[in-house]
Amino acid sequence: MWKRRRQPMSEEQFLQLYKTDFPAALRLNKLWRGDLIPHLPITKNIFCLNDKSYDIEKLKEDLEFVVTNTETGWEDKGKEDKANIWKSITLKGYQGKIQPFLELHNLVENSSNPYKYTDNMKYCNYIREILNEIEKNGSEIYLVRLLSLVPGKWIGFHTDNSVFKDKMNIIRCHIPIVTHTKCQMFLGYPTSYFPKQQQMNMYKANPFFNCHLDAGRLWYTNVNCLHAVENKSDIVRVHLVVDIKPTKEMLQKIYGKSC
């Protein structure tokens, strides 16, 4: 007696299962494990850490000044077909070095923070004020970059958990400077795994949540789970991206419990 083979679940069916029975969705998707699993409720993965609105015009002035005067220029983060799409200007890097790509380093060396401001930072007085204010509230500031994404492009699903796995000691935050409602960040669930490829290409995934990040706000983003970025607008999207040692208050907002 043979058993009829179960038909694979469609994307629409899986998304409905995710919304109605998340544990069942996890049991069904064997790739969705560990740090790839998002915080619940899902809005805890992308949200504003405070009620403050930063001065967008001052942020744009800093952006224009550093772009005009930087000696390093925009550092290309793209390779092959992604070249000239996704770019970076490093404002603070490990040992003060230019660091367009994510790298794993110690967060403390010789009892101090090994991340130092680059020469690009001298053109960013208002951004320095913002970072100093965050540090005064008990945080450490690690890698700081301006990241740009050209119109009509998509940065596919990936995880940054090689660095942010130590989630009690480092988080990724964004302050959008130039953006549009058609610029979205997506969270995804994995559909395929490619173990021999680089981290950016390890997973094929389908989106299940998306969010536009308003300009001038400090956004926490859970980059341990699979995430992607899309710019469907006709402008170059630019974010100030800051890696932060979270305070107890930040951790409580993210995880909803005392840490």
Summary of the structure (lengths in Angstrom):
residues: 259
radius of gyration: 19.3
end to end distance: 55.3
largest distance: 75.7
contacts: 754
relative contact order: 0.20
helix: 28%
strand: 30%
